[in-house]
């Protein structure tokens, strides 16, 4: 009776310390979201659940109401990974997800991230990118990374943020309070990557909250999350090497891929590659790839199927030291470091690194001599957390995995074949933690396979009918990994794509005006030439020459835009390097355009006094010159 009374009192006090307040859209400039049925709000909870008098924090929440417009109690709450990635940012993916037809979709930014308040060290990832960009040793990277992280810690402490209150057990209590405040009796839990660990903690703490649970790319044992990091990475990479060597075309274009990979590491240790990048990404305007940057670039490429397909190309571009093409990859590092790293270290240093053995990590890494110590990007977290945890005085909470075997709700576990961080074996082992579980492997896919078309269908089928045996071959018909081959390397392709996607009207308006003038003049000159309006030979030659120049310039630009659209639909990562050789004719068109423009401009200068209406002719030539200027600026030539 005392225990029951204690639980009732705790729940009553917890309820008094939580509230949900609706607010306006987190994306006020989005007309699409404004017209959607979405509830925006903040869940207010204690920062320290064990101390009801602690500071209050706000957790950003977005509830995408079901599209059937039914007053339903069905809901799916999504737990993002990282730890430190933002959940509300996935709005675009979930808005049109098939699960939304019968379920409300609950997205939230875990405490300390995204739109939640306070947000912990949102600029730390940018600082890490600036550190990686420098031409310095892995040891110096590690040292500066630790200094930056400790500066973040000091800032949080100065702001009286309780860094020991940001971990999976707090998130579990946040979720329990959120379910109550939103009025759901029970709901479905959908966790990905590190979010699967948080979901399992939640399940162990509040099993009666959950109707069904989906774990995608799961952590089966937090104590080996870091220690087996190198093995997980290499095992996934070996699958790429093996598949390429067994593919006659891939092996012909990228021979001895595994050997080349290790040679690149050795080469970059001696002579790093420095590339130019946009100062919006890196303040210095340059990024230096050393061997550690190369290793993490390949590791991250294994997360996504389309990136897996360019791994052989990527390795060979590093071997060829193609600076222009590799410069386009820095944006991927920027994306990698977009998490809220203040939360990353609060969580990792509280519950993950302390239960992972650094000696075991080093022993595992030594098994792969060519790597020379594993992947520093992850290894450095040991040193950071050693310093982060000094004088913290926190008591570590551990998930009792045995408690999960008694939960009654069904659990679906998904795992991707090439996943380098939470491999397929994790999925099989996670399934063994639960009494009522289903394991579905995803061949040819990487991290978080449920974020594919096939995966979305698997998720929908399971959530809508959780007690029905899922199709274990659901991903079997997914197309195999097809390595990208025969690419014409041209960095200008990516730059054109970026300009068009950003669509800066101020930047592009001169080009549009030039193209409009060129089109008008083409039509006008064709008509006048057919009607024999030009009598002198210089007038005929300059107009025919400028006419042909404009046609080749306009045609080349139209074809390259169409090529961008087509290739982006197949595998948009190819555009970071160039275009498939099938589109080589486009660059031939641009070369002809360049030659014709040069001839036309020289002829105009030589015959300028004999040409009528030369100011009008010059405006057309100038329009072509402007197009050429854009092509040079983009780097097509």
C-alpha atoms as one frame of an Amber mdcrd trajectory, in Angstrom:
protein
   0.000   0.000   0.000   2.845   2.383   0.821   4.447   1.725  -2.576   1.131
   2.357  -4.377   0.535   5.548  -2.408   4.086   6.675  -3.178   3.589   6.108
  -6.906   0.268   7.976  -6.835   1.845  10.909  -5.001   4.768  11.001  -7.465
   2.403  10.971 -10.452   0.279  13.695  -8.855   3.318  15.884  -8.176   4.682
  15.196 -11.670   1.371  16.194 -13.186   1.447  19.467 -11.294   4.900  20.180
 -12.665   4.033  19.623 -16.310   1.851  21.477 -18.773   1.292  21.761 -22.514
   0.806  25.156 -24.096  -0.102  25.648 -27.729   1.887  28.127 -29.776   2.226
  29.349 -33.340   4.035  27.420 -36.064   7.763  26.874 -35.652   7.972  27.618
 -39.378   5.937  30.840 -39.719   6.981  31.445 -43.338   5.756  28.080 -44.614
   2.397  28.449 -46.349   2.154  24.684 -46.801   2.375  23.995 -43.075   0.022
  26.879 -42.309  -2.705  25.127 -44.284  -2.041  21.758 -42.636  -3.764  20.419
 -39.524  -0.846  20.634 -37.103  -0.785  21.430 -33.398   2.304  23.330 -32.303
   3.223  23.673 -28.676   5.628  23.422 -25.767   5.625  20.782 -23.053   6.890
  22.283 -19.801   8.618  19.811 -17.474  11.139  19.895 -14.605  14.741  19.899
 -15.789  15.519  17.388 -13.029  12.627  14.980 -12.585  13.992  13.935  -9.185
  13.724  17.515  -7.967  10.276  19.042  -8.622  11.646  22.452  -7.622  14.338
  22.420 -10.320  14.288  24.757 -13.299  11.488  24.335 -15.822  12.383  23.566
 -19.420  10.264  23.593 -22.572  10.148  20.790 -25.120   9.029  21.694 -28.633
   6.206  19.506 -29.943   4.387  19.222 -33.265   1.338  16.997 -33.601   0.404
  16.202 -37.195  -3.256  15.264 -36.905  -4.391  12.230 -38.889  -5.523  12.949
 -42.447  -8.766  11.020 -41.996  -9.953  13.860 -39.739 -11.105  11.333 -37.186
 -11.204  12.123 -33.484  -8.920   9.161 -32.923  -6.744   8.193 -29.982  -4.241
   6.484 -32.300  -0.841   8.156 -32.301   2.761   7.467 -33.258   5.478   9.312
 -31.349   8.801   9.552 -33.191  12.099   9.506 -31.260  15.020  10.872 -33.274
  18.597   9.657 -32.857  21.969  11.323 -32.495  21.790  11.738 -29.585  21.148
  15.412 -30.274  19.379  15.332 -33.630  16.128  17.252 -33.925  12.769  15.502
 -34.323  10.596  18.356 -35.586  13.026  18.778 -38.511  11.570  15.559 -39.935
   8.293  17.351 -40.620   8.670  17.026 -44.400   9.031  13.251 -44.228   6.094
  12.708 -41.880   3.571  15.101 -43.421   2.738  12.680 -46.235   3.644   9.418
 -44.531   1.065   6.654 -44.984   0.942   6.194 -41.215  -0.663   9.606 -40.885
  -3.884   8.424 -42.480  -5.039   6.653 -39.315  -2.625   8.025 -36.718  -1.626
  11.365 -35.284   2.136  11.808 -35.720   3.821  13.317 -32.667   7.209  14.921
 -33.327   9.304  16.508 -30.604  12.765  17.971 -30.149  14.267  16.124 -27.200
  15.214  18.351 -24.302  18.007  20.750 -25.238  17.692  20.458 -29.028  16.074
  22.321 -31.912  13.155  24.510 -30.909  13.220  23.266 -27.304  14.275  25.704
 -24.598  17.006  26.003 -23.512  18.948  24.824 -26.538  22.366  23.503 -25.569
  25.376  24.813 -27.508  23.798  24.958 -30.983  27.022  26.286 -32.562  29.305
  23.518 -31.295  28.925  21.461 -34.481  30.080  24.442 -36.556  33.126  24.761
 -34.299  33.919  21.074 -34.859  33.699  21.573 -38.629  36.185  24.451 -38.418
  38.513  22.169 -36.420  38.248  19.348 -38.961  38.940  21.843 -41.752  42.397
  22.648 -40.405  45.601  21.044 -41.646  46.618  19.428 -38.363  47.082  16.010
 -36.768  44.310  13.833 -35.376  45.776  14.432 -31.912  45.472  18.193 -32.335
  41.909  17.781 -33.667  41.090  15.734 -30.574  42.658  18.315 -28.252  40.781
  21.240 -29.800  37.549  19.241 -29.875  37.866  18.633 -26.128  38.562  22.329
 -25.492  35.463  23.325 -27.502  33.292  20.780 -25.693  34.499  21.938 -22.271
  33.832  25.541 -23.272  30.269  24.434 -24.048  30.028  22.752 -20.637  31.223
  25.888 -18.847  28.705  28.000 -20.762  25.902  25.644 -19.713  26.996  25.699
 -16.091  27.238  29.494 -16.155  23.642  29.511 -17.396  22.754  27.156 -14.495
  21.809  24.328 -16.848  21.887  20.973 -15.038  23.927  18.956 -17.565  23.320
  15.758 -15.560  19.583  15.975 -16.267  19.894  15.422 -20.015  19.798  11.688
 -20.698  17.503   8.885 -21.844  15.787   8.380 -18.482  14.766  12.050 -18.419
  13.515  11.735 -22.000  11.439   8.701 -20.941   9.749  10.795 -18.260   9.260
  13.623 -20.757   7.498  11.187 -23.093   5.261   9.881 -20.320   4.264  13.445
 -19.408   3.717  14.347 -23.064   1.393  11.392 -23.595  -0.658  12.448 -20.605
  -0.801  16.116 -21.599  -1.867  15.302 -25.165  -4.605  12.995 -23.878  -3.503
   9.697 -25.431  -4.263   6.577 -23.388  -1.548   4.543 -25.108   0.475   5.205
 -28.238   2.906   3.673 -30.679   6.618   4.413 -30.263   8.888   4.749 -33.309
  12.610   5.084 -32.545  15.540   5.318 -34.942  19.296   5.002 -34.311  20.110
   6.311 -30.806  16.391   6.934 -30.452  15.983   3.144 -30.249  17.919   3.140
 -26.982  15.753   5.948 -25.640  12.679   3.997 -26.754  13.883   0.907 -24.876
  14.509   2.973 -21.750  10.986   4.389 -22.092   9.580   0.878 -22.513  11.357
  -0.308 -19.375  10.087   2.660 -17.340   6.528   2.939 -18.691   5.543  -0.297
 -20.459   1.837   0.467 -20.027   2.202   3.603 -22.172   2.960   1.641 -25.309
   0.673  -0.088 -27.810   3.443  -1.173 -30.207   7.060  -0.209 -30.794   9.173
   0.059 -33.944  12.955   0.144 -33.594  14.926   0.975 -36.719  18.743   0.620
 -36.719  18.764  -0.373 -33.087  21.253  -0.371 -30.245  21.031  -3.796 -28.653
  23.692  -3.215 -26.002  24.804   0.269 -24.993  28.034  -1.138 -23.486  29.366
  -2.104 -26.941  28.062   0.910 -28.869  31.565   2.418 -28.998  33.833  -0.564
 -28.395  32.664  -2.326 -31.573  32.558   0.869 -33.631  35.568   0.016 -35.812
  34.458  -3.555 -36.507  30.967  -2.414 -37.438  32.384   0.118 -39.889  34.884
  -2.232 -41.542  32.402  -5.106 -41.818  30.040  -2.837 -43.727  32.844  -1.507
 -45.922  34.035  -5.047 -46.708  30.597  -5.743 -48.164  31.169  -2.873 -50.609
  34.632  -4.151 -51.533  33.330  -7.667 -52.091  30.348  -6.588 -54.161  32.498
  -4.344 -56.367  35.097  -7.067 -56.945  32.319  -9.477 -57.940  30.850  -6.914
 -60.339  32.841  -7.106 -63.591  32.138  -3.496 -64.627  32.800  -2.077 -61.148
  36.005  -4.067 -60.761  37.185  -2.910 -64.178  36.652   0.777 -63.404  37.705
   0.590 -59.750  40.262  -2.257 -59.555  41.721  -3.345 -56.202  39.257  -1.122
 -54.355  40.134  -2.373 -50.873  43.851  -1.905 -51.492  43.254   1.594 -52.871
  41.219   2.511 -49.773  44.149   1.749 -47.460  46.626   3.417 -49.818  44.555
   6.605 -49.669  44.740   6.552 -45.859  48.520   6.185 -46.054  48.787   8.933
 -48.673  46.646  11.412 -46.735  48.668  10.828 -43.559  51.729  12.051 -45.444
  50.143  14.665 -47.697  46.631  15.958 -46.890  44.427  17.516 -49.585  43.345
  21.134 -49.171  40.270  22.231 -51.116  38.403  25.500 -51.528  34.917  25.746
 -50.013  32.226  28.350 -49.561  32.978  30.590 -46.573  29.357  30.145 -45.540
  30.318  26.557 -44.673  33.864  27.043 -43.348  35.017  30.479 -42.223  38.534
  30.002 -43.583  37.272  29.190 -47.085  39.392  26.022 -47.178  39.068  22.461
 -45.904  41.989  20.063 -45.495  41.246  16.368 -45.837  43.535  14.215 -43.732
  43.246  10.457 -43.287  40.712  10.826 -40.448  38.454  13.021 -42.553  38.630
  10.437 -45.337  37.687   7.593 -42.986  34.675   9.388 -41.569  33.592  10.496
 -45.063  33.493   6.869 -46.232  31.840   5.749 -42.993  29.075   8.317 -43.394
  28.600   7.320 -47.044  27.558   3.854 -45.843  24.481   5.345 -44.125  22.512
   5.916 -47.336  22.003   3.568 -50.288  22.571   6.268 -52.896  25.818   7.198
 -51.163  26.853   3.550 -50.923  26.594   3.436 -54.703  29.236   6.167 -55.055
  31.706   4.783 -52.490  34.043   3.286 -55.157  33.927   6.560 -57.110  34.566
   8.518 -53.916  37.577   6.427 -52.927  39.096   6.849 -56.376  38.490  10.598
 -56.371  40.525  10.776 -53.178  43.236   8.670 -54.780  43.246  10.998 -57.818
  43.302  13.983 -55.425  40.536  15.694 -57.370  40.342  18.897 -55.354  37.390
  20.470 -57.172  35.159  17.404 -56.816  36.186  16.790 -53.204  35.390  20.390
 -52.318  31.728  19.612 -52.888  31.819  16.940 -50.171  32.455  19.421 -47.372
  28.751  20.234 -47.328  28.211  16.615 -46.246  30.471  17.213 -43.214  28.383
  20.278 -42.465  25.267  18.108 -42.482  26.956  15.486 -40.297  27.747  18.123
 -37.685  24.317  19.753 -37.706  23.230  18.070 -34.468  23.030  19.897 -31.172
  26.313  18.672 -29.722  25.649  20.098 -26.282  22.958  17.432 -25.865  25.167
  14.872 -27.621  27.786  15.188 -24.887  25.320  15.491 -22.038  23.760  12.183
 -23.073  26.882  10.378 -24.301  29.060  11.335 -21.358  26.340  10.519 -18.842
  25.142   7.129 -20.036  27.204   5.814 -22.974  30.951   6.438 -22.723  31.186
   5.499 -19.006  29.988   1.956 -19.819  32.200   1.578 -22.909  35.788   0.511
 -22.314  38.460   2.584 -24.083  40.966  -0.283 -23.901  38.480  -2.596 -25.612
  37.907   0.048 -28.274  41.652   0.294 -28.932  42.029  -3.486 -29.075  39.187
  -3.717 -31.584  40.720  -0.936 -33.696  44.135  -2.630 -33.695  42.614  -5.549
 -35.587  42.590  -3.340 -38.683  46.189  -2.193 -39.116  45.576  -0.095 -42.198
  43.167   2.131 -40.261  45.908   3.180 -37.834  43.773   3.441 -34.726  40.153
   3.283 -35.845  38.097   6.397 -36.556  39.233   9.413 -34.527  35.838  11.125
 -34.905  34.412   8.556 -32.461  37.573   7.689 -30.552  37.964  11.324 -29.462
  34.682  11.111 -27.529  36.453   9.028 -24.869  38.860  11.870 -24.114  36.113
  14.515 -24.299  33.904  12.616 -21.864  36.761  11.934 -19.444  37.180  15.688
 -19.095  33.429  16.421 -19.316  32.652  14.100 -16.399  35.289  15.560 -14.050
  33.626  16.897 -10.876  30.157  16.149 -12.223  29.141  13.928  -9.359  26.360
  12.343 -11.367  25.039   8.852 -10.675  24.850   6.773 -13.826  21.529   5.096
 -14.617  21.651   1.886 -16.630  18.967   0.213 -18.677  18.101  -3.215 -17.317
  17.612  -5.090 -20.583  16.117  -8.061 -18.735  13.109  -5.904 -17.861  12.191
  -5.713 -21.559  11.525  -9.436 -21.839   8.346  -9.068 -19.791   6.658  -6.350
 -21.869   3.579  -7.593 -23.703   3.332  -5.197 -26.649   4.710  -6.242 -30.064
   8.049  -4.858 -31.266   9.283  -4.615 -34.855  13.038  -4.346 -35.426  14.524
  -3.236 -38.760  18.202  -3.324 -39.770  20.068  -2.326 -42.926  22.658  -4.575
 -44.593  25.327  -1.867 -45.006  24.647   0.055 -41.778  28.111   0.967 -40.390
  27.023   2.103 -36.916  24.121  -0.187 -35.912  24.683  -3.311 -38.055  22.253
  -6.095 -38.875  23.525  -8.238 -36.002  22.239  -5.543 -33.644  18.741  -6.058
 -34.983  18.833  -9.799 -34.391  20.127  -9.315 -30.854  17.621  -6.547 -30.085
  14.798  -8.875 -31.102  16.021 -11.317 -28.434  15.493  -8.664 -25.754  11.718
  -8.823 -26.233   9.195 -11.578 -25.786   6.937 -10.535 -28.664   9.296  -9.259
 -31.364   9.715  -9.422 -35.126  12.965  -8.911 -36.996  12.960  -7.723 -40.613
  16.335  -7.299 -42.388  16.727  -4.725 -45.160  19.166  -5.924 -47.843  20.947
  -3.269 -49.943  20.114  -0.496 -47.485  22.123   1.401 -44.893  21.086   3.273
 -41.758  17.363   3.741 -40.950  15.839   1.644 -43.794  12.322   2.575 -42.687
  12.927   6.001 -44.224  12.559   4.468 -47.690   9.418   3.822 -49.719   9.514
   0.123 -48.853  10.287   0.871 -45.223   7.369   3.273 -44.892   5.025   0.503
 -46.080   6.501  -1.950 -43.566   6.041   0.614 -40.779   2.448   1.359 -41.791
   1.505  -2.327 -41.974   2.998  -3.063 -38.573   1.590  -0.052 -36.702  -1.912
  -0.580 -38.124  -1.839  -4.346 -37.418   0.845  -4.864 -34.756  -0.175  -8.422
 -33.845   0.033  -9.645 -37.419   3.252 -11.392 -38.446   5.211  -8.904 -40.623
   6.592  -9.962 -43.971  10.223 -10.849 -43.245  10.958 -10.503 -46.977   9.454
  -7.015 -47.214  12.710  -5.541 -48.526  13.620  -8.489 -50.750  12.329  -6.791
 -53.897  14.338  -3.659 -53.178  16.791  -3.051 -56.010  20.366  -4.099 -55.344
  23.187  -1.614 -54.844  24.326  -0.476 -58.287  27.698   1.232 -58.163  28.035
   4.465 -60.105  30.370   4.165 -63.087  31.388   6.159 -66.186  31.126   9.625
 -64.649  32.528  12.690 -66.397  34.082  14.644 -63.530  33.108  18.315 -63.591
  32.675  20.361 -60.419  30.623  22.969 -62.274  27.674  20.593 -62.400  27.240
  20.737 -58.638  27.608  24.521 -58.621  24.888  24.928 -61.264  22.615  22.632
 -59.286  23.210  24.595 -56.079  22.496  27.918 -57.822  19.243  26.643 -59.276
  18.096  25.018 -56.029  18.850  28.146 -53.981  17.257  30.276 -56.711  18.737
  33.599 -55.693  16.799  35.913 -58.006  19.278  38.777 -57.577  22.125  36.506
 -58.677  20.228  34.809 -61.520  18.231  37.747 -62.910  21.052  38.991 -65.243
  21.267  35.495 -66.702  17.504  35.304 -67.245  17.525  38.721 -68.965  20.428
  37.615 -71.175  18.636  34.387 -72.137  15.458  36.327 -72.926  17.377  38.732
 -75.186  19.181  35.842 -76.868  15.874  34.094 -77.562  14.287  37.244 -78.987
  17.293  37.931 -81.203  17.413  34.315 -82.423  13.800  34.506 -83.604  14.271
  38.008 -85.065  17.494  37.185 -86.940  16.118  33.956 -88.367  13.117  35.826
 -89.779  15.229  38.662 -91.180  17.809  36.313 -92.676  15.079  34.325 -94.399
  13.641  37.551 -95.771  17.119  38.648 -96.899  16.993  41.892 -94.935  20.778
  42.074 -94.602  22.606  43.175 -97.767  26.270  43.428 -96.793  28.421  40.386
 -96.143  29.636  41.585 -92.676  26.025  42.052 -91.552  25.122  38.553 -92.696
  28.197  36.919 -91.148  27.935  38.649 -87.752  24.248  37.818 -87.452  24.635
  34.210 -88.533  27.596  33.814 -86.191  25.824  35.419 -83.221  22.697  33.426
 -84.059  24.575  30.090 -83.956  26.419  31.123 -80.792  23.132  31.878 -79.030
  21.526  28.625 -80.177  24.419  26.510 -78.867  24.537  28.456 -75.587  20.790
  28.230 -74.917  20.636  24.574 -75.992  23.582  23.620 -73.787  22.050  25.330
 -70.759  18.645  23.697 -71.334  20.227  20.259 -71.726  22.355  20.569 -68.599
  19.306  21.575 -66.537  17.383  18.573 -67.915  20.395  16.356 -67.151  20.496
  17.663 -63.579  16.823  16.819 -63.105  17.197  13.335 -64.576  20.355  12.395
 -62.665  18.994  13.839 -59.416  16.025  11.509 -59.790  18.362   8.522 -60.137
  21.113   9.393 -57.656  21.604  13.058 -56.844  24.949  12.387 -55.122  26.508
  11.852 -58.558  26.074  15.575 -59.172  28.722  16.311 -56.535  31.254  14.941
 -59.030  29.761  15.576 -62.464  27.458  13.818 -64.909  27.401  10.307 -66.384
  29.311  10.036 -69.662  25.980   9.730 -71.490  25.735  13.507 -71.101  29.160
  14.344 -72.520  27.497  15.949 -75.536  26.439  18.838 -73.263  30.043  19.812
 -72.625  30.699  19.490 -76.366  27.891  21.985 -76.942  29.490  24.365 -74.463
  32.874  24.014 -76.161  31.321  24.829 -79.548  29.545  27.753 -77.879  32.888
  29.020 -76.548  34.604  28.751 -79.931  31.728  30.458 -81.765  31.575  33.252
 -79.200  35.309  33.875 -79.536  35.070  33.992 -83.347  31.985  36.221 -83.251
  33.546  38.663 -80.803  36.781  38.915 -82.827  34.894  39.366 -86.100  32.717
  42.059 -84.508  35.795  43.973 -83.330  37.480  43.701 -86.741  34.372  44.621
 -88.784  32.723  46.981 -86.320  32.655  49.959 -88.716  31.021  47.945 -91.497
  28.241  46.511 -89.333  24.872  48.230 -89.188  23.000  48.582 -85.915  26.164
  47.513 -84.137  24.885  48.577 -80.704  22.043  46.051 -81.058  24.424  43.371
 -82.298  26.742  44.108 -79.385  23.873  43.652 -76.890  23.398  40.114 -78.223
  27.124  39.373 -78.074  27.232  40.801 -74.561  24.350  38.486 -73.557  26.385
  35.517 -74.784  29.437  36.796 -72.919  27.296  37.012 -69.790  26.236  33.376
 -70.194  29.898  32.437 -70.648  30.732  34.350 -67.462  28.186  32.317 -65.494
  29.624  29.070 -66.901  33.125  30.104 -65.853  31.868  31.203 -62.435  30.181
  27.836 -61.909  33.345  26.058 -62.986  32.008  24.255 -66.047  35.272  25.176
 -67.816
